[in-house]
Amino acid sequence: MPTLPEAFADLEPFADWILPSEYDRYEKRVSSTQDELQAFYDAAFPRLQESTDYLKSVSMDGISEEDQNLLWLFCSLVTVSFPVEVWRQPRVPESGASTFDVYVEPRP
Amino acid sequence: MAHFPKPAEGSWTEHFGLATADSSYEDSINPEYYDAEREAIFKRTWLNVGRVEQLPRKGTYFTKELDAAYTSVIVVKGMDDTVRAFHNICRHRGNKLVWQDFPGEETAGACRQFTCKYHGWRYDLEGALTFVQQRDEFFDLDMSEYGLVPVRCEVWEGFIFVNFDPDAPALDEYLGKYGEGLKGYPFGEMTQVHKYRAEIGANWKLFIDAFMEFYHAPVLHAKQAVDEESRKLQEHGFEALHYGVDGPHAVITSWGGMAPPKDERMVKPIERVLRSGLFGPWDTPDVPGLADEDLPPAINESGHRAWGVDSFLFFPNFMILTWRPGWVLTYHYWPTSYNTHVFEGACYFVPPKNAFERLSQELAVVTFKEYALQDGNTLEATQRMIQSRAVENFPLCDQEVIIRHLHTTVKNYVDDHRDGASETPVRVSAAS
């Protein structure tokens, strides 16, 4: 199981959101229930809010594995923020079965 | 009520000499018309197929499927560091030369030479035929006559273009005022790239139509914003700051008050924390060329202080969006039939220095994705119904002026080609 920096150990129960590709983060969102998205958001959003200084101190050059995991977890938070903050449903309204898939993305 | 001034003629549409009568979409629902577009447009205009950063070293290459021009091309950096393009076809029996597993899919990589999977013929990076399996079995085979077939290939500001017409003007000339006026923008600093792709069940022009007007934005995308802001946006509607036309190309300059917003309650909680959203990260990266006073003249050409984004359409199917906070979005629309196309959207940022900046960029990228999902799905709904021909003429407002310009430009190309001659372009000779 991937690990997070020690100060973020409280987010370990959500380690299944540590996903390096936006493709997988989006797939997990649309296959989750609204309650599951809300639970993850409620745990992770306050931690993002109070960690912006820390994140600014984490250089992308030579980023550690733990910080990279934290970055992927917060990327997943970004992905789930829309349904939680606005739509109250996992997919954006009026998008039906349409797809728009990533094929080139930075790692990290 | 107009919030922003219009030209002396009273409307942008009349200013550009375009008709104000209802428009037909017959050009988007007729398979024969699409065939005419392939000949008149996609085999004759400059098509952007990628950027130079995709070819970092000698021998790096990528392929591009160009259904609309009936071909696939290989784009490769040669031993002399020159970028060249070739039709992706082996001169022996016509097999596709470069592909992986699936003949219809694009690929990329690095090599010293290209080897055909079928009978092992080999070509160097400059296109010359260098090896023929059992050469003695052939009849007077002069290998210098069987190089890869070159395609015209030119580079503008790091963007690689191809053109199948030997008589077409040079790329710089073709791109005109906006090509010249964007020179010097720091595209080359924006090497952090996220690319997305979708198969869209609509004619290629319909998606350009959607992205060359923002009249739809406060309505179709209403649910993307917080409630109060959404109501305000719908009350105001949309007005561009400026429209520009140069030959077949066009630009819309639009308002950008959300990066950063005047009042943070206008945006979602995640946007407040990460200082980012649809308009991109709010803080301009520290690279030369992005300060307002350093921007090249095509950016915000009307000099409006509320400037937020320019949407340039380089005819036929390439759009560049330059956002005030200092990032770039590109769109490509690759037709695959009269009522389908592949849409590509790519976000280009200055590489993030820290994890916070990386997250700000991620928020901009996935916000764009959510908007594009709504746009793409709506286009299928449009295509289905215009194909019914139950209604054949549609009114377009002044904020949809570039739609008129695009469809008129397409019609001019198709008519000129029909009138001029029916011959296909002169075949270029083999590489020497």
Interface residues (C-beta under 8 A of the other chain):
Chain A: E22 Y26 F45 L48 Q49 T52 L55 K56 S57 V58 S59 M60 I63 D67 L70 L71 F74 C75 L77 V78 T79 S81 F82 E85 V86 W87 R91 V92 P93 E94 S95 G96 S98 T99 F100 D101 V102 Y103 V104 E105 P106 P108
Chain B: Q192 V193 H194 K195 Y196 R197 A198 E199 L220 K223 Q224 A225 V226 K268 P269 I270 V273 L274 F343 G345 A346 P351 P352 K353 N354 A355 F356 E357 R358 L359 E362 L363 V365 V366 T367 K369 E370 A372 L373 Q374 G376 N377 T378 E380
